[in-house]
Amino acid sequence: MDFEPKASVEEFRRRIRAFVAEHLTEEMIDRARRTGTCHDWEFHRALAATGVIAEGMAGPDRAGGRDPLELYVFFDELGLADAPFFGLANTMLVAGIVEQIGSAFHRAEVLPRFHRGEAIAALGYSEPGSGSDVAAAATRAELVPGRPDEPVWLVNGQKMFTTLVHEAGYVILLTRTDPDVAKHRGLTMFLVPMDLPGISIRPVATMGGDRTNITWFTDVRVPDRWRLGEVNGGWDVMKVALAYERGVFGNLNQGVSLLRRFTRWAADTGVLDDPSVRKRLARIAIDNEITALLALRPALLASAGGLPTTEGSIAKLYASEAYNRAAEACLDMAGPEGLLGEPGDAWFVDHAARDAPVTTIYGGTSEIQRNNIAEHRLGLPRSR
């Protein structure tokens, strides 16, 4: 595989860097860190004004969309700049699903709001007790009898890890509509407006300082027009969602920001004079370079018309494990100062030490990634 950068893609990278330099402020970054909410409305609307959401992602069975290489560069640059972009990533993913699966109503009602940066979307897949097995969703959606004009679904259940749902206008919600068939076959997907009565949210702070949420749905009446795809066809929609999610590879390489900050701090404090410190920092730099190449590979495959399968799992697994190694090494090298959790000194080391373990869970646990690689690349027997 040729990793030599294309001139057009590198020019696109320069434009993104210029945009970030113009629109992203330290106040935005600090606010996202303090609140744990990786979203800023001013920055989001400026991004939306560039047309990036409207141009969208090239996905399965969809012509057009941005070149996956450009998307890789786009999210890579946002991640390297510590930009609060999670709302944009979620919204681009959901917009891609709506464009492929949604009805004329969805395209007219929802997409313009996404494109203008007026609303973002949250993901409502995971549930308590089901871990990474989203097909085990137990949130029920039952038809309300006696509505011939338009069917209404009564939704009851609970979703975990609904990050940014407290800022979102919509949540894409996986529900169980038939409990008597195989778990993959009894699911239906909805795009639920967050202003419907019966939805409640409780914030959950992660060890890394990010805010996620638990979201409850209690007798929420969802008109059928908000359904995505066929009744009991939710797993087909979920597969499209996962295919689009493979196109958003940004922020995998969090070790780059950690290394940059630590090197600057180590130089200012004299810690960098220690040869053993420089050796360990070189090891982190090598890990970062490998992570970058592994994250680039799926984008190159997709750009050439292929469908990345295990490549995303390989990149995610290596990236999260490398980030954990880097955080542990920096904490050891910083000593007591690495335990300071406030701005100044080596506060970022404490943050990385808490944040890194979380990255082995979200986006598919390391165990799930290893299973995917073992089964689909190495041809080993299923482990479950």
N, C-alpha and C positions, 0 to 999 in steps of 0.2 A: 504494500500500500504506500502511495506517495503522500507524505505529510508536508511536502513543499507548499507553502501558502499561495493561494491564487492572488493575483494583483488586485482583482476587483473586490475580493473579500477583505484584503488588507486595507483597501481604500474605505470600505464600509466600516472597518474597525476604527479607522482614524476619525470618521464622522461621528461614531458613537462616543469616542473619547472626548471629542469636542463638545458634543451635546451634554455629556455628564459634567464636564468642566464648567459649562455655562449654567446648568440648572440645579445640580446637586450641591447642597450646602452642608457644612459640618453640623449645623443645627438640626437638619433632617436626620442625619446619621445618628447624632446623639439622642434625639427624641425617640427614634426607633429602638435604640439600645436600652434606654431607660424604661420605656413602656412595654417592650417585648413585642411590639406590633410592627412587623416589617412591611409597612405600607405608609405612604405619605401622599395625601390627596393632591397637593400642589405638584409634586414630582410626577405622580401618575397621570394627571391631566396633561402635563407637558409632553409626556411620552405618547399618550393617546393622540395628541395633536399632530404627531409625526406620521400618523397613519399605520403604525405598526400593528395595532389590533385589527384594523380593517383589512390589512394585507394578509394577516394571519399566518398560519402554519400549513405547509404542504403536508398532507396526510394521506391515509389510505383511500383510494378511489376518488381523490379530489385533485382536480387540475389546479395549477396556480399555487398561490401561497409563496411565502418567502423561501428561498433556498435554505435547507437545513443548516448549511455551513454558515450562512449569515445569522441564522437564529442562534447557533452555537456561539458565534462571536458576540452577538448582542447580549445574551445572558451572561457570558463569560466576563465581559467588560463591566456589566452592572455588578456582578458578584465581586470582582476584583476591587471595585470602588466602594464596596460595602453599602451599596445603594439599597433602599427599602423597596424591593421590586416584587415581593411574593404575590401581592394582589394582581399585578400585571400578568404574572405567569399563570395563576389560576384562571384569570379571565380569558386569556388567549386560548387556554386549553378548552374551557367551556364554550367559547365562541366557535372554535373549530368543530366541536360536537354539534352545536346548534346548526351550523352551516351544513353539516353532512346529514344529520338525523332529524333536525327540527322541522316543524311545520311552517306554513306561510305566516301563521300567527306569531310564532317565536321569532322569525326573521324580521317581522315588522315591529314587534313590541319590544324585543330584548336587544337585538344586535345594534340598533342605533345608539342605545344607551351605553352599551359596551364600547362602541367605536368612539363616542364622544368623551369617554372617560367619566361618565356620570355615575356608573355603577360597576361594582366588581362582583365576582362570584366566589363562593366557598365550596369545598368538596365535602359531601356528606356520605362517606362510604363506611368507615370503620365503626365498630360498635363494641361496647364492653364485653369482654369474654371471647371475642372472635379473633383477636389479634390481627394478623395480616390476611386472614381468610375472609375477604369481603363477601364471598358468595354465601357465607353463613349469616347474612343480614337477617335480623328478626323484626325490624321495624315494619309494622303492618300497614298496608293500605287496603281498605275494604270499600267496595262500592256502596254508596248510600242509596237505598231503594226510593223509587217514586220520583225520579228526576228525568223525565223523558226529553226535556229541552236540552240539557247537558248533564251527563253523569258527573257526580261529585264523589271524590274519594275521601274517606275519613282516615287520617294518618295518625298512628300512635307509636311511639318508640323513642329511642335515645341514640344519639350519635356522639362518638368520641373524636377527639383530635380535629374538630372543625375549625381549623385555623383561619382567622380573619372573618369568621361568620359575623362577628360583632361590627364589622365595617361593611358587610356585603349587602347588596340588594337582592341577591338570589343565592340559593344553595341547590346544587345538583344532588338529588337524593335518591339513593338506592333503597327500594322497599320490597317487602315480600307480599305478593298478591295471591299466591297459591302455596299453602304449606304442605299440600298432599303430593307434590311431585318432587323430583330430584332438585336439590338446592339451587343448582345453576339455572333450572328451568322455571322456577316460580317467582322470578324477580321482575320488577317493573321500575323504570327510572322516571323521575319527575324533575322539572326545574321549578323550584318552589320559591315564590316571592317571600322575602323575610318579613313583610309587614302583615302577613296573615295572622289572625288571632290564634292563640294556642301555642305559639313558639316561645320558648324561654331559653336563656343562655346563662351559663355560669363559667367564669374564667378559670383557667387552669394554668398555673405557672410551671414551666418546665425547669429542670435542673440547670439548663443552659441560659435561663433568663428570658426565654421567649414565651409569649402568651399564646396558648391554644384555648379551646373551649369544649365544654360538654353542652350539647344542644338537645333539648327535650321537645317532642311533638306530642301535644295532648289534644286529641279530638280536633286536629287541624283539618279544615274542609278545603280540599284542593280540587278546583274544577278540572275536568278532564283535559281541557285545552293546554294545561301545563304538563301533560304527559309527554315524555320523549321516547319515541319508538313505540313498538307494539306492547300490548298487555302481555305480561310474562316473557317479554323479549328484552328485559333489562340487561341480561348478560351480554347480548350482542352490542348494546350501547356501551357497556362497561369495557368491552374489548376495544372499541373505537377510542374510548377515553384513555386506555392504557397505551394504545398506539400513538396517540398525540402526546402523551406524557413523556414518551421516549424522545420527543423532539425538544424538550426543555432541559438542557443539560447544565445550565448556569449554576454557579455557586457550589459546584462539586469541589473545587480546589481551594478550600478555606485555609489550607496550610500556607498559601502565598501571603495572605494578609498577616497571618501570625508571624511568619518568618520576617517579613518587612518590618513589622513593629519591633520584634524582639531584637533584630540586628541593630536597629536604630538605638534602642534602649541600651543594648550591650556595649555599643560604641561610646555612648554618652557616659556610662558608668565605669568603663574600663574592663568590664567582664569579657569583652571581645578579645582582650590581650591573651587570654588563656588558650593555648593551642587545642586543648581538648574541647573547648566550647566551639571553636571554629570547625573542628572535625564533625561535631554533632550537627551544627547548622548546615554543613555541606551535605550531610545525609538527608536532612529535611528538604534541601533544595533539589536533590536527586529524586526524592519521592514526589515532590511537586511537579517535576518535569514529566515523570512517568504518568502521574495522574492526568496531566494536561493532554498527553498523547492518547491515553485510554479514553478520555472523554471526547476527544476529537474524532476518534475512529467511528463511532456510530453516526456522527454527522456526515462524515465522508461517505459512508455506505449509503445513507439515505439520500445524499446529494447526487450520488451516481444512479439512483433509482432502485436501490436495494431496500430491504426491510430488516433493520437491526433487530436481532432477537436477544441473544445472550450478551451482546456487546455492552448494552446498557447496564446489565447486572455486573459484568466484570468491572466496568468503570466505577459504578457506585460502591461496590465492595472494596476495591483498592483505595478509593478516595477516602472513605470513612475510616478504614483501618490506618491509613497513612496519617490522617489528621489526628487520630488518637495517639499515634506514636510521637508526632510532633508536639502535641500538647503536653504529654508526659515528660518529654525531654526538656521542653522549655521550663516547665514547673520545677524540674530538678535543677536546672542551671540557674534559675532566678533565685532559688532558695526562699527565705521568708518573705522577700519582697513580692514573690509571685503569688502570695496569698492575699495581697491587698485587692479588694474588690471595688475600689473607687478610682475615678480618673486620676491620672498622675502615677508616676513610677511604673510598675509593671502590672497594673490592674488587668490588662488584656490577657495576661497569662492565666490568672484566676478564671476569667471568663471562658477562655479556650478549654481549660481543664474540666469545666462543668458542661460546656457546649458539645465537646467532641463525642462523649458517649451517646448523646442523643442522636447524633447523625447515623449511628449504627442501627437505629430503629425506624426513623421516618423514611418514607419512600421505599419501604420494603426492608425488613431486617436483614442483617448480614447472613443469618441462617437461611432466609428465603432466597437471597441472592446465590448462596452456595448451592442450594437445591436446584435452582434454575440452571446454573452452569453445569452441575453434575448430570442432570437429566437431559438437558437439551443440547449441550455441547459435547460432553464426555460420554453420553449414552449409558450412564449408570442407572440402576433400577431406581424406581420411585421410592422415596424415603417415608412416604405417608400415603 
